[in-house]
């Protein structure tokens, strides 16, 4: 695998975050999750709930609509094909059961480029005030 710099990784990963937003929205793209969530992937949401891929897919199935506005997106390359993303985004969601969410989120995630495909290893979110 050729060396990738932080700017290249940032461009690729921000595009993946945008595709992820679409994949969990009204028209589901479960193949996105299959391609980009690594085996053993873990997700910790802003309330502290931990999910693996199967539990996350159950959550995605309850989402009726989802939008995301990226406000900050920083990437640091740790080694050959490993990147840490730290960012802030505003998200809105509507879930089955008349649940509506509107949050500003700080996220931190680790990604690994496996055979030319970025895979999320872990994704952690924290709810923050909207003063970002």
C-alpha positions as CSV (number, residue, x, y, z in Angstrom):
1,X,0.0,0.0,0.0
2,X,1.3,3.4,-0.9
3,X,1.8,6.0,1.8
4,X,-1.1,8.3,2.3
5,X,-0.9,11.8,3.8
6,X,-3.3,13.4,6.2
7,X,-4.9,15.6,3.5
8,X,-5.5,12.6,1.2
9,X,-7.0,10.6,4.1
10,X,-9.1,13.6,5.1
11,X,-10.6,13.9,1.7
12,X,-11.4,10.2,1.5
13,X,-12.7,9.9,5.0
14,X,-14.9,13.0,4.9
15,X,-16.5,11.5,1.7
16,X,-17.1,8.3,3.7
17,X,-18.7,10.2,6.6
18,X,-21.0,11.9,4.0
19,X,-21.8,8.5,2.4
20,X,-22.4,7.0,5.9
21,X,-25.0,9.8,6.5
22,X,-26.9,8.7,3.4
23,X,-26.5,5.0,4.1
24,X,-28.3,5.3,7.5
25,X,-31.0,7.7,6.2
26,X,-34.4,7.0,4.8
27,X,-33.0,4.8,2.0
28,X,-30.8,2.3,3.7
29,X,-27.5,1.1,2.2
30,X,-26.5,-1.8,4.4
31,X,-23.7,-2.7,2.0
32,X,-21.9,0.5,3.1
33,X,-21.8,-0.8,6.6
34,X,-20.6,-4.2,5.4
35,X,-17.8,-2.5,3.4
36,X,-16.7,0.1,5.9
37,X,-17.3,-1.3,9.4
38,X,-14.5,-3.6,10.4
39,X,-15.0,-7.0,11.9
40,X,-15.3,-6.4,15.7
41,X,-16.2,-2.7,15.1
42,X,-17.4,-0.9,18.2
43,X,-19.6,2.2,18.6
44,X,-20.1,4.2,21.7
45,X,-22.9,6.7,21.3
46,X,-23.2,10.1,23.1
47,X,-25.2,8.5,26.0
48,X,-22.5,5.9,26.6
49,X,-24.4,3.0,25.0
50,X,-21.9,0.5,23.4
51,X,-22.9,-1.4,20.3
52,X,-21.3,-3.8,18.0
53,X,-22.1,-4.0,14.3
54,X,-25.3,-6.1,14.7
55,X,-26.7,-3.8,17.4
56,X,-25.9,-0.8,15.3
57,X,-27.7,-2.2,12.3
58,X,-30.8,-2.7,14.5
59,X,-30.6,1.0,15.4
60,X,-30.2,2.0,11.8
61,X,-33.3,0.0,11.0
62,X,-35.3,2.3,13.3
63,X,-34.0,5.5,11.6
64,X,-36.6,7.2,9.4
65,X,-34.4,10.2,8.4
66,X,-31.0,11.4,9.2
67,X,-29.0,14.5,8.3
68,X,-25.5,15.6,9.3
69,X,-23.6,18.9,8.9
70,X,-19.9,18.5,9.4
71,X,-18.4,21.5,11.2
72,X,-14.9,20.3,11.9
73,X,-13.0,17.3,10.6
74,X,-9.4,16.6,11.5
75,X,-7.3,13.6,10.5
76,X,-4.1,12.3,12.0
77,X,-2.2,9.5,10.3
78,X,-0.7,7.2,13.0
79,X,1.1,4.8,10.7
80,X,0.8,2.9,7.5
81,X,-2.9,3.0,6.7
82,X,-4.2,3.9,10.2
83,X,-5.9,7.3,10.8
84,X,-7.7,8.9,13.7
85,X,-10.6,11.2,12.9
86,X,-11.7,13.9,15.4
87,X,-14.6,16.1,14.4
88,X,-17.7,18.0,15.2
89,X,-21.0,17.6,13.4
90,X,-24.6,18.6,13.9
91,X,-27.1,15.8,13.3
92,X,-30.8,15.5,13.2
93,X,-32.7,12.3,13.2
94,X,-36.2,10.9,13.3
95,X,-36.7,7.4,14.6
96,X,-39.7,5.1,14.7
97,X,-41.8,5.8,17.8
98,X,-41.9,9.6,17.1
99,X,-38.4,10.1,18.4
100,X,-36.7,13.3,17.1
101,X,-33.1,14.1,17.8
102,X,-31.1,17.3,17.2
103,X,-27.6,17.3,18.6
104,X,-24.2,18.7,18.2
105,X,-21.7,15.8,18.4
106,X,-17.9,15.5,18.9
107,X,-16.7,12.3,17.4
108,X,-13.5,10.4,17.5
109,X,-12.9,7.3,15.4
110,X,-10.1,5.1,14.3
111,X,-9.9,3.9,10.7
112,X,-7.7,1.4,8.9
113,X,-7.1,1.2,5.2
114,X,-7.4,-2.5,4.5
115,X,-6.6,-3.4,0.9
116,X,-7.5,0.0,-0.3
117,X,-10.8,0.2,1.6
118,X,-11.1,2.4,4.7
119,X,-12.7,0.5,7.6
120,X,-13.9,2.0,10.9
121,X,-12.4,0.1,13.9
122,X,-14.2,2.2,16.6
123,X,-16.4,5.2,16.6
124,X,-17.1,7.2,19.8
125,X,-19.4,10.2,20.2
126,X,-20.0,12.8,22.9
127,X,-22.9,15.3,22.9
128,X,-21.7,18.9,23.2
129,X,-23.3,22.3,23.4
130,X,-24.0,24.0,20.1
131,X,-21.5,26.8,20.7
132,X,-19.0,25.2,18.4
